[in-house]
Amino acid sequence: MSQSETHVDSSNVANICKRVCQCWHWATNEDCCDKGTRIMVGWDPSLVDVMILAHSDQVIHSQIVFKLDQKSLFCSFVYAHNYYKDWRELWRNLCAHHSVMQDKPWIIMGDFNESLFLDDTLAGSSTQGVGTREFKECVHDIEVFDINRSGLQFTWTNNQRSRVMKKLDRILGNASLIDAFPAASAHFLPYRVSNHSPCILKLPNVVRDKPKPFKFVNLVADKTGFHDEVEKVRSSHIPGYCMFQVVKKLRLLKTPLRKLFFQQGNLHEKVKVTRKALDDCQTALDGDQLNTDLKEQHDLLLQAYKGAVKDESLFLKKKSKVEWLSLGDSNSKYFHNVIKAKNHRSRIFFY
């Protein structure tokens, strides 16, 4: 699949497409452009099915379905205008599309014509202007981040004696994309005679992960049965040197501790269920304040909800390995996204 940024006259689009990958299908945004066609998207119909959902003069939104395994993702191809006031329409468009995407895998790729961070510019201005600030606000609002990348850092150059280099081309994705395609990566090639680096999104075939090593989950230490299981293994007789005994006993603890953690059920679902039960009880108690049975039930549900929230928060805090935020509730959505982004960035790709 390919995206091209062009200024081809609309009358020549069909001829150009026939010459490049003749068996491919093509889509453009020529009917939205005042001067030439800005974006051309081509794909091999034997490999993928592509549905164009919407388009403007700066973006084409599509859904891509891979015929091999029927996995799908949503992809927005971007070619931003040169002036920051024109970008505002693009940011509004992406924010509107984000409300449709919800938790679907979503990629946004192309030339944004603006840098996102201070280290995205080599030479030139070292300050962030209105365009960068508004771009950063948009990225925050639509909850996307840079896909793990390799290749060139700076994707654009002015090709002048006084060399200015910037990262204007990006491949951004959301947390759901990393869920569906954990090995996704962006590769930026040398620009050669052009002033822009070609960017490639790689989605390696899904492979069976190796068994994950045992990890102790802190929250089970407070659960009934934990000390009994530890004492049972500790008091067992294992012949051999002291260090061998310690290692062997730690291995024997894996199965009972895994079982104890499994018995806790789905921690996230438990929070939802106990929260709903507590809400219903408080609503009923509001209309019958003297009902002693409701009061006793409320106390039990309140403790159950607090316990469920604590377990979920401890679990997410340990997995995310970030400093705990004092923002009221467990802020689980934030931690889920941090976990996914951190795991994605920690991958090492070999080409």
FIKOLPA-420567 format. One line per field, with one value per residue: residue number from 0; chain; x, y, z of N, C-alpha, C in turn. Coordinates in steps of 0.2 Angstrom, whole numbers, m for minus. Layout:
<lofis>
i (NUM; ...) .
ch (A; ...) .
n.xx (X; ...) .
n.yy (Y; ...) .
n.zz (Z; ...) .
ca.xx (X; ...) .
ca.yy (Y; ...) .
ca.zz (Z; ...) .
c.xx (X; ...) .
c.yy (Y; ...) .
c.zz (Z; ...) .
</lofis>
This chain:
<lofis>
i (0; 1; 2; 3; 4; 5; 6; 7; 8; 9; 10; 11; 12; 13; 14; 15; 16; 17; 18; 19; 20; 21; 22; 23; 24; 25; 26; 27; 28; 29; 30; 31; 32; 33; 34; 35; 36; 37; 38; 39; 40; 41; 42; 43; 44; 45; 46; 47; 48; 49; 50; 51; 52; 53; 54; 55; 56; 57; 58; 59; 60; 61; 62; 63; 64; 65; 66; 67; 68; 69; 70; 71; 72; 73; 74; 75; 76; 77; 78; 79; 80; 81; 82; 83; 84; 85; 86; 87; 88; 89; 90; 91; 92; 93; 94; 95; 96; 97; 98; 99; 100; 101; 102; 103; 104; 105; 106; 107; 108; 109; 110; 111; 112; 113; 114; 115; 116; 117; 118; 119; 120; 121; 122; 123; 124; 125; 126; 127; 128; 129; 130; 131; 132; 133; 134; 135; 136; 137; 138; 139; 140; 141; 142; 143; 144; 145; 146; 147; 148; 149; 150; 151; 152; 153; 154; 155; 156; 157; 158; 159; 160; 161; 162; 163; 164; 165; 166; 167; 168; 169; 170; 171; 172; 173; 174; 175; 176; 177; 178; 179; 180; 181; 182; 183; 184; 185; 186; 187; 188; 189; 190; 191; 192; 193; 194; 195; 196; 197; 198; 199; 200; 201; 202; 203; 204; 205; 206; 207; 208; 209; 210; 211; 212; 213; 214; 215; 216; 217; 218; 219; 220; 221; 222; 223; 224; 225; 226; 227; 228; 229; 230; 231; 232; 233; 234; 235; 236; 237; 238; 239; 240; 241; 242; 243; 244; 245; 246; 247; 248; 249; 250; 251; 252; 253; 254; 255; 256; 257; 258; 259; 260; 261; 262; 263; 264; 265; 266; 267; 268; 269; 270; 271; 272; 273; 274; 275; 276; 277; 278; 279; 280; 281; 282; 283; 284; 285; 286; 287; 288; 289; 290; 291; 292; 293; 294; 295; 296; 297; 298; 299; 300; 301; 302; 303; 304; 305; 306; 307; 308; 309; 310; 311; 312; 313; 314; 315; 316; 317; 318; 319; 320; 321; 322; 323; 324; 325; 326; 327; 328; 329; 330; 331; 332; 333; 334; 335; 336; 337; 338; 339; 340; 341; 342; 343; 344; 345; 346; 347; 348; 349; 350) .
ch (A; A; A; A; A; A; A; A; A; A; A; A; A; A; A; A; A; A; A; A; A; A; A; A; A; A; A; A; A; A; A; A; A; A; A; A; A; A; A; A; A; A; A; A; A; A; A; A; A; A; A; A; A; A; A; A; A; A; A; A; A; A; A; A; A; A; A; A; A; A; A; A; A; A; A; A; A; A; A; A; A; A; A; A; A; A; A; A; A; A; A; A; A; A; A; A; A; A; A; A; A; A; A; A; A; A; A; A; A; A; A; A; A; A; A; A; A; A; A; A; A; A; A; A; A; A; A; A; A; A; A; A; A; A; A; A; A; A; A; A; A; A; A; A; A; A; A; A; A; A; A; A; A; A; A; A; A; A; A; A; A; A; A; A; A; A; A; A; A; A; A; A; A; A; A; A; A; A; A; A; A; A; A; A; A; A; A; A; A; A; A; A; A; A; A; A; A; A; A; A; A; A; A; A; A; A; A; A; A; A; A; A; A; A; A; A; A; A; A; A; A; A; A; A; A; A; A; A; A; A; A; A; A; A; A; A; A; A; A; A; A; A; A; A; A; A; A; A; A; A; A; A; A; A; A; A; A; A; A; A; A; A; A; A; A; A; A; A; A; A; A; A; A; A; A; A; A; A; A; A; A; A; A; A; A; A; A; A; A; A; A; A; A; A; A; A; A; A; A; A; A; A; A; A; A; A; A; A; A; A; A; A; A; A; A; A; A; A; A; A; A; A; A; A; A; A; A; A; A; A; A; A; A; A; A; A; A; A; A; A; A; A; A; A; A; A; A; A; A; A; A) .
n.xx (4; 2; 6; 5; 11; 6; 6; m2; m10; m28; m33; m24; m23; m28; m21; m8; m10; m12; 1; 9; 11; 1; m9; m15; m27; m34; m36; m40; m39; m43; m55; m57; m47; m40; m29; m22; m20; m18; m16; m13; m19; m14; m17; m14; m26; m27; m21; m26; m42; m49; m58; m63; m67; m69; m64; m54; m46; m34; m33; m36; m47; m47; m52; m44; m43; m35; m33; m27; m29; m40; m39; m41; m38; m39; m34; m27; m22; m11; m8; m3; m7; 3; 3; m1; m14; m22; m20; m28; m41; m38; m34; m46; m53; m47; m49; m63; m64; m58; m68; m76; m68; m65; m61; m55; m42; m30; m21; m11; m4; 9; 13; 15; 19; 23; 33; 34; 40; 54; 67; 64; 69; 83; 94; 88; 74; 73; 62; 45; 31; 14; 9; 15; 11; m3; m3; 2; m8; m18; m13; m13; m27; m32; m27; m15; 2; 19; 24; 35; 50; 63; 78; 79; 80; 77; 66; 64; 72; 78; 87; 97; 112; 113; 109; 94; 85; 71; 59; 45; 37; 27; 22; 9; 0; m14; m17; m25; m21; m8; m12; m18; m8; 6; 19; 21; 29; 38; 47; 59; 66; 81; 81; 87; 86; 75; 66; 60; 58; 54; 42; 38; 26; 27; 20; 22; 19; 9; 16; 18; 20; 33; 33; 28; 39; 38; 30; 29; 14; 10; m2; m8; m2; m9; m20; m32; m25; m13; m1; m2; 1; 14; 20; 18; 26; 38; 41; 42; 52; 67; 81; 98; 110; 110; 107; 102; 90; 83; 81; 73; 62; 56; 53; 43; 33; 27; 16; 5; 4; 1; m12; m18; m19; m26; m38; m43; m50; m56; m49; m52; m65; m71; m71; m80; m92; m94; m94; m106; m115; m114; m118; m131; m136; m134; m143; m155; m155; m155; m169; m174; m170; m170; m169; m162; m156; m152; m142; m133; m130; m124; m112; m105; m104; m97; m85; m81; m80; m70; m59; m58; m55; m42; m35; m35; m28; m16; m11; m11; m2; 10; 12; 13; 24; 26; 26; 14; m1; m10; m24; m37; m48; m43; m38; m37; m38; m27; m16; m17; m15; m2; 5; 4; 10; 23; 28; 27; 37; 48; 52; 63; 69; 74; 82) .
n.yy (m6; 12; 29; 45; 61; 74; 86; 84; 88; 87; 81; 73; 62; 49; 44; 44; 35; 23; 21; 18; 4; m5; m14; m10; m2; 14; 30; 47; 64; 73; 80; 89; 99; 114; 117; 106; 88; 83; 72; 55; 38; 22; 4; m14; m24; m38; m41; m32; m25; m9; 4; 20; 32; 46; 62; 77; 92; 90; 78; 60; 49; 31; 14; m1; m18; m33; m46; m59; m62; m56; m45; m28; m11; 7; 21; 37; 47; 60; 77; 91; 109; 123; 134; 139; 143; 137; 124; 122; 118; 105; 100; 101; 92; 80; 78; 77; 65; 57; 55; 46; 35; 30; 16; 9; 2; 14; 23; 38; 46; 54; 70; 83; 96; 103; 104; 94; 93; 101; 95; 91; 99; 104; 117; 133; 141; 140; 140; 137; 139; 146; 136; 124; 123; 121; 110; 100; 101; 95; 82; 78; 78; 69; 57; 50; 44; 44; 31; 17; 20; 19; 23; 39; 53; 67; 72; 81; 93; 109; 109; 119; 129; 135; 124; 118; 107; 96; 87; 83; 74; 61; 45; 42; 33; 25; 18; 7; 2; m3; m13; m22; m23; m26; m26; m16; m3; 11; 17; 27; 32; 37; 53; 56; 63; 70; 82; 77; 63; 46; 37; 22; 11; m3; m18; m32; m49; m58; m67; m81; m77; m80; m90; m80; m74; m78; m67; m58; m52; m39; m37; m49; m52; m48; m55; m68; m84; m82; m81; m94; m102; m98; m102; m116; m120; m115; m123; m136; m150; m150; m158; m154; m141; m125; m113; m120; m125; m113; m108; m118; m119; m106; m108; m118; m110; m103; m109; m110; m96; m90; m96; m91; m77; m78; m82; m70; m65; m54; m40; m27; m28; m31; m19; m11; m19; m18; m5; m1; m8; m2; 11; 9; 5; 16; 25; 18; 20; 33; 35; 29; 31; 26; 12; m1; m13; m9; 0; m8; m16; m6; m3; m14; m15; m3; m6; m17; m10; m1; m10; m16; m6; m2; m14; m15; m3; m5; m15; m9; 1; m5; m12; m1; 6; 19; 35; 36; 45; 58; 59; 58; 46; 29; 32; 23; 22; 31; 24; 11; 16; 21; 9; 2; 10; 11; m2; m4; 5; m1; m11; m19; m17; m26; m24) .
n.zz (0; m3; m1; m9; m10; m19; m33; m44; m59; m60; m71; m76; m67; m68; m79; m73; m62; m69; m74; m64; m54; m61; m58; m47; m36; m34; m25; m23; m17; m26; m30; m19; m20; m24; m32; m42; m37; m21; m12; m16; m14; m15; m18; m16; m22; m21; m9; 1; 7; 4; 11; 7; 19; 21; 15; 14; 8; 15; 21; 20; 25; 29; 29; 32; 27; 30; 19; 22; 36; 40; 49; 54; 52; 54; 44; 42; 30; 28; 22; 26; 24; 21; 30; 46; 50; 41; 45; 56; 52; 48; 61; 68; 60; 62; 76; 76; 69; 78; 88; 81; 80; 93; 102; 91; 81; 75; 63; 59; 46; 37; 30; 40; 40; 51; 65; 81; 93; 102; 99; 86; 76; 67; 67; 61; 69; 87; 95; 100; 90; 87; 78; 82; 95; 94; 86; 95; 105; 98; 95; 108; 112; 103; 107; 103; 98; 93; 83; 86; 79; 66; 56; 48; 58; 55; 43; 33; 22; 18; 7; 5; 5; 18; 28; 34; 44; 48; 57; 49; 44; 50; 59; 67; 81; 90; 106; 104; 92; 95; 103; 94; 84; 89; 85; 77; 67; 62; 48; 41; 27; 17; 9; m3; m19; m16; m5; 5; 16; 12; 21; 29; 35; 45; 47; 55; 53; 64; 78; 88; 105; 116; 131; 145; 158; 176; 187; 202; 209; 218; 225; 229; 241; 252; 252; 258; 262; 257; 266; 271; 260; 257; 269; 269; 258; 262; 274; 268; 265; 256; 249; 248; 244; 253; 245; 233; 239; 242; 229; 223; 231; 229; 216; 217; 223; 213; 206; 216; 219; 207; 205; 216; 212; 200; 206; 210; 200; 186; 187; 183; 178; 190; 197; 190; 192; 206; 208; 201; 209; 221; 218; 215; 227; 235; 229; 232; 245; 247; 245; 256; 270; 283; 282; 289; 284; 271; 275; 281; 270; 262; 268; 267; 253; 250; 256; 248; 236; 238; 240; 228; 219; 225; 223; 208; 206; 212; 204; 191; 193; 196; 184; 175; 179; 182; 191; 204; 201; 209; 206; 211; 206; 201; 189; 177; 163; 159; 164; 157; 144; 146; 149; 137; 127; 133; 132; 119; 114; 120; 112; 101; 85; 70; 55) .
ca.xx (0; 6; 3; 9; 9; 7; 2; m4; m17; m33; m35; m19; m23; m30; m15; m2; m11; m11; 8; 12; 7; m5; m15; m17; m33; m31; m40; m37; m43; m43; m61; m57; m41; m40; m23; m19; m21; m13; m15; m15; m18; m14; m16; m15; m33; m26; m19; m30; m48; m48; m64; m62; m73; m70; m58; m53; m40; m28; m33; m40; m48; m49; m52; m40; m44; m30; m37; m24; m32; m46; m38; m42; m36; m41; m28; m28; m17; m11; m4; m5; m5; 10; 1; m4; m21; m25; m19; m33; m46; m35; m34; m53; m55; m44; m53; m70; m63; m56; m74; m79; m63; m66; m56; m53; m35; m30; m15; m11; 3; 10; 17; 11; 21; 25; 37; 30; 45; 60; 72; 62; 72; 91; 95; 82; 71; 73; 56; 39; 26; 7; 7; 18; 7; m9; m2; 3; m14; m22; m11; m15; m34; m35; m23; m10; 9; 24; 25; 42; 53; 70; 79; 81; 76; 74; 63; 63; 77; 77; 92; 100; 118; 112; 105; 89; 82; 66; 55; 39; 33; 26; 17; 6; m5; m17; m16; m28; m17; m3; m15; m19; m2; 11; 26; 21; 35; 39; 54; 60; 72; 85; 77; 90; 85; 69; 67; 56; 60; 49; 40; 35; 23; 28; 15; 25; 14; 8; 19; 16; 24; 36; 30; 31; 42; 33; 31; 25; 9; 10; m9; m9; 1; m14; m26; m32; m22; m6; 3; m3; 4; 21; 22; 18; 32; 44; 42; 43; 59; 71; 88; 103; 113; 105; 105; 97; 84; 79; 78; 68; 56; 54; 49; 37; 28; 24; 9; 0; 3; m3; m18; m21; m20; m32; m45; m46; m55; m55; m49; m56; m73; m74; m72; m86; m98; m95; m96; m113; m119; m114; m122; m138; m138; m135; m149; m161; m154; m158; m176; m176; m164; m170; m169; m156; m153; m149; m136; m128; m127; m120; m106; m101; m102; m92; m78; m79; m78; m63; m54; m58; m51; m36; m32; m34; m23; m9; m9; m9; 4; 16; 14; 15; 31; 27; 25; 7; m4; m15; m29; m44; m49; m37; m36; m35; m37; m21; m11; m18; m11; 5; 8; 4; 15; 30; 29; 29; 44; 54; 53; 69; 68; 80; 80) .
ca.yy (0; 17; 36; 49; 68; 76; 92; 82; 90; 82; 78; 68; 58; 43; 42; 43; 29; 17; 19; 16; m2; m5; m18; m7; 2; 21; 35; 53; 69; 78; 85; 94; 103; 120; 117; 99; 83; 83; 65; 49; 32; 16; m2; m20; m27; m45; m41; m28; m21; m2; 8; 27; 34; 53; 65; 84; 94; 89; 71; 55; 44; 25; 8; m6; m25; m38; m52; m65; m64; m52; m40; m22; m4; 13; 24; 43; 50; 68; 81; 98; 115; 127; 140; 137; 145; 132; 118; 122; 114; 98; 98; 100; 86; 74; 78; 74; 58; 53; 53; 40; 30; 27; 11; 6; 4; 20; 26; 44; 46; 59; 76; 87; 102; 106; 99; 93; 94; 105; 92; 89; 104; 105; 123; 137; 143; 135; 142; 134; 144; 144; 130; 118; 122; 119; 103; 97; 100; 90; 75; 76; 77; 63; 52; 46; 45; 42; 23; 15; 21; 18; 27; 46; 57; 73; 69; 86; 97; 114; 108; 125; 129; 135; 118; 117; 100; 96; 81; 85; 68; 56; 40; 42; 28; 25; 12; 1; 0; m7; m19; m26; m24; m24; m25; m10; 1; 16; 17; 33; 31; 43; 57; 56; 69; 74; 85; 73; 56; 42; 34; 16; 8; m10; m22; m39; m55; m59; m73; m83; m75; m85; m90; m74; m76; m77; m60; m58; m47; m37; m37; m55; m53; m46; m60; m74; m89; m81; m83; m101; m105; m97; m106; m123; m121; m114; m129; m142; m153; m151; m160; m150; m135; m120; m109; m124; m126; m107; m107; m123; m117; m100; m111; m121; m105; m100; m112; m107; m89; m89; m98; m86; m71; m80; m82; m63; m63; m49; m34; m21; m29; m31; m12; m9; m22; m16; 2; m1; m11; 4; 17; 7; 4; 23; 27; 16; 22; 40; 36; 25; 32; 22; 5; m4; m18; m5; 3; m14; m18; m1; m3; m20; m13; 2; m9; m21; m6; 2; m15; m18; 0; m3; m20; m12; 3; m8; m19; m5; 5; m10; m13; 5; 8; 27; 38; 37; 51; 59; 63; 56; 39; 26; 35; 17; 23; 33; 19; 7; 18; 21; 2; 0; 14; 9; m9; m3; 9; m5; m16; m18; m20; m27; m24) .
ca.zz (0; m4; m1; m12; m9; m26; m35; m51; m61; m59; m78; m77; m61; m71; m82; m68; m58; m74; m76; m57; m52; m65; m55; m40; m35; m32; m23; m22; m15; m31; m30; m14; m21; m29; m37; m42; m33; m15; m9; m19; m10; m19; m14; m20; m20; m19; m2; 6; 5; 7; 10; 9; 23; 21; 13; 13; 5; 19; 24; 17; 30; 26; 33; 28; 30; 27; 17; 25; 42; 41; 54; 51; 55; 51; 43; 40; 26; 29; 19; 28; 21; 23; 34; 52; 51; 37; 49; 61; 49; 49; 68; 69; 56; 66; 82; 74; 67; 84; 91; 78; 81; 99; 103; 85; 79; 71; 61; 56; 44; 32; 30; 44; 39; 57; 70; 87; 99; 101; 95; 79; 72; 67; 64; 61; 75; 92; 99; 97; 89; 88; 75; 85; 101; 92; 84; 101; 108; 94; 97; 115; 112; 100; 111; 98; 99; 88; 83; 87; 73; 64; 50; 48; 63; 52; 37; 28; 22; 13; 2; 3; 8; 25; 29; 39; 44; 52; 57; 48; 43; 56; 59; 74; 82; 96; 110; 101; 87; 98; 105; 88; 80; 94; 82; 72; 67; 56; 45; 37; 22; 15; 4; m10; m23; m14; 1; 10; 17; 12; 27; 28; 41; 44; 52; 54; 54; 72; 79; 95; 110; 121; 138; 149; 165; 182; 190; 208; 209; 225; 229; 232; 248; 257; 251; 262; 259; 254; 271; 272; 254; 258; 275; 267; 254; 266; 278; 265; 265; 250; 250; 244; 247; 255; 239; 229; 242; 241; 222; 222; 235; 225; 210; 220; 225; 207; 205; 221; 219; 201; 206; 220; 208; 196; 210; 211; 194; 182; 192; 180; 178; 197; 199; 187; 195; 213; 208; 199; 215; 226; 215; 215; 234; 237; 226; 236; 252; 247; 246; 262; 274; 289; 281; 292; 279; 266; 278; 282; 263; 259; 271; 264; 246; 250; 257; 242; 230; 240; 239; 221; 217; 227; 219; 202; 206; 213; 198; 185; 195; 195; 177; 171; 182; 182; 197; 205; 201; 214; 203; 212; 205; 199; 182; 174; 156; 158; 165; 152; 138; 147; 148; 130; 124; 136; 130; 111; 113; 122; 107; 97; 78; 66; 48) .
c.xx (4; 2; 8; 7; 11; 4; 0; m10; m22; m35; m29; m18; m23; m24; m9; m3; m10; m4; 11; 8; 1; m11; m18; m24; m30; m37; m37; m42; m44; m49; m61; m51; m42; m35; m20; m21; m16; m11; m18; m14; m19; m14; m17; m21; m32; m24; m23; m37; m48; m55; m62; m68; m74; m64; m59; m47; m33; m27; m37; m41; m50; m49; m49; m41; m39; m34; m34; m28; m38; m45; m39; m39; m39; m35; m30; m22; m17; m6; m6; m3; 1; 9; m3; m11; m25; m25; m25; m39; m44; m36; m42; m56; m53; m48; m60; m69; m62; m63; m77; m74; m64; m60; m54; m45; m34; m23; m16; m4; 3; 14; 13; 13; 23; 28; 33; 34; 51; 65; 70; 65; 80; 92; 88; 80; 71; 67; 50; 34; 19; 6; 9; 13; 0; m9; m2; m4; m19; m20; m13; m23; m36; m31; m19; m3; 13; 25; 33; 45; 60; 71; 81; 77; 73; 72; 62; 70; 76; 82; 95; 107; 118; 107; 100; 85; 77; 62; 48; 34; 33; 21; 15; 1; m8; m15; m19; m24; m11; m6; m16; m13; 4; 18; 26; 27; 35; 46; 55; 67; 75; 81; 80; 89; 79; 71; 63; 58; 54; 48; 36; 32; 24; 24; 17; 19; 15; 12; 17; 22; 27; 33; 33; 34; 37; 35; 26; 20; 8; 3; m11; m7; m4; m20; m26; m29; m15; m1; 3; 1; 12; 24; 23; 24; 38; 46; 43; 51; 62; 78; 92; 106; 108; 102; 100; 90; 79; 76; 73; 61; 52; 50; 43; 31; 24; 17; 4; m1; m1; m10; m22; m23; m26; m38; m47; m50; m52; m55; m53; m63; m75; m75; m79; m92; m99; m97; m104; m117; m119; m118; m130; m141; m138; m141; m155; m161; m156; m165; m179; m171; m164; m170; m162; m152; m149; m142; m131; m125; m123; m113; m102; m99; m97; m85; m76; m77; m71; m58; m53; m53; m44; m32; m30; m28; m16; m7; m7; m3; 10; 17; 16; 22; 32; 25; 17; 5; m10; m20; m36; m44; m43; m34; m33; m34; m30; m16; m11; m14; m4; 9; 9; 10; 22; 32; 31; 36; 49; 56; 59; 68; 74; 78; 86) .
c.yy (6; 24; 40; 56; 71; 83; 90; 85; 85; 78; 73; 62; 51; 40; 40; 36; 23; 16; 17; 10; m3; m9; m16; m3; 9; 25; 41; 58; 75; 83; 90; 99; 108; 119; 110; 94; 83; 76; 60; 43; 26; 10; m8; m24; m35; m46; m38; m26; m14; 1; 16; 30; 42; 56; 73; 86; 92; 82; 67; 50; 37; 19; 3; m13; m29; m44; m59; m67; m60; m47; m33; m16; 2; 18; 31; 46; 57; 71; 88; 103; 118; 132; 137; 138; 140; 125; 117; 118; 107; 96; 96; 93; 80; 73; 75; 67; 54; 51; 47; 34; 26; 22; 7; 7; 9; 22; 33; 45; 51; 65; 81; 95; 106; 101; 99; 94; 98; 102; 89; 94; 105; 112; 127; 139; 138; 136; 138; 139; 142; 137; 124; 117; 119; 111; 98; 96; 95; 83; 73; 74; 71; 56; 47; 48; 42; 34; 22; 16; 19; 22; 34; 49; 63; 71; 74; 90; 103; 114; 114; 124; 130; 130; 119; 110; 99; 89; 83; 79; 63; 51; 39; 36; 29; 19; 6; m2; m5; m13; m24; m28; m22; m23; m20; m6; 6; 16; 23; 32; 37; 46; 57; 63; 73; 78; 82; 66; 52; 38; 28; 13; 1; m13; m29; m44; m56; m66; m75; m81; m81; m84; m84; m77; m74; m70; m60; m52; m45; m38; m43; m56; m51; m50; m66; m80; m88; m83; m91; m105; m104; m102; m114; m125; m120; m120; m135; m144; m154; m152; m155; m145; m129; m116; m113; m124; m119; m106; m112; m121; m111; m103; m114; m116; m102; m102; m109; m100; m87; m91; m93; m79; m72; m80; m75; m61; m57; m42; m28; m22; m29; m24; m10; m12; m19; m8; 3; m3; m5; 9; 15; 7; 12; 26; 25; 19; 30; 41; 32; 25; 28; 15; 2; m9; m15; m2; m2; m16; m13; m1; m9; m18; m8; m1; m13; m16; m3; m4; m17; m12; m1; m8; m18; m7; 0; m12; m15; m1; 1; m11; m7; 7; 16; 29; 39; 44; 52; 63; 60; 48; 36; 28; 29; 18; 26; 28; 13; 9; 19; 14; 0; 4; 12; 2; m8; 0; 4; m10; m14; m21; m21; m28; m26) .
c.zz (0; m4; m4; m11; m16; m27; m43; m53; m61; m66; m79; m72; m64; m74; m78; m64; m63; m75; m69; m54; m55; m62; m49; m41; m32; m30; m22; m19; m20; m31; m24; m15; m26; m35; m37; m37; m27; m13; m14; m15; m15; m15; m19; m18; m19; m12; 3; 3; 8; 5; 12; 13; 22; 18; 13; 9; 9; 22; 20; 23; 27; 31; 29; 31; 26; 25; 20; 31; 44; 47; 50; 55; 51; 50; 40; 36; 26; 25; 20; 24; 24; 29; 40; 53; 47; 41; 54; 59; 50; 56; 70; 66; 60; 72; 81; 72; 73; 88; 88; 79; 87; 101; 97; 84; 74; 70; 58; 53; 38; 34; 34; 44; 45; 62; 77; 93; 97; 97; 88; 74; 73; 63; 63; 68; 81; 97; 96; 96; 90; 84; 79; 92; 99; 89; 90; 105; 104; 95; 104; 115; 109; 102; 106; 100; 94; 89; 83; 80; 72; 58; 52; 54; 59; 45; 32; 28; 17; 7; 0; 7; 15; 27; 35; 38; 49; 52; 56; 46; 49; 55; 66; 75; 89; 100; 107; 96; 89; 101; 99; 84; 84; 91; 77; 73; 61; 54; 40; 33; 20; 9; m3; m13; m21; m8; 7; 11; 16; 19; 26; 35; 40; 50; 51; 56; 62; 73; 87; 100; 114; 128; 142; 156; 171; 185; 196; 208; 216; 229; 232; 239; 253; 256; 256; 259; 257; 259; 272; 266; 255; 264; 273; 263; 258; 271; 275; 265; 258; 251; 246; 248; 248; 249; 234; 232; 241; 234; 221; 225; 231; 219; 212; 221; 219; 206; 209; 220; 212; 202; 211; 217; 203; 199; 211; 205; 190; 186; 189; 180; 185; 200; 196; 190; 202; 213; 206; 205; 220; 224; 216; 223; 237; 235; 230; 243; 252; 247; 252; 267; 281; 288; 283; 287; 274; 269; 279; 275; 260; 262; 268; 257; 246; 251; 251; 237; 232; 238; 232; 218; 219; 224; 212; 201; 207; 207; 192; 187; 194; 188; 173; 173; 181; 189; 198; 205; 206; 211; 204; 212; 203; 192; 178; 167; 155; 159; 160; 146; 139; 146; 141; 126; 126; 133; 122; 110; 115; 117; 103; 90; 74; 59; 44) .
</lofis>
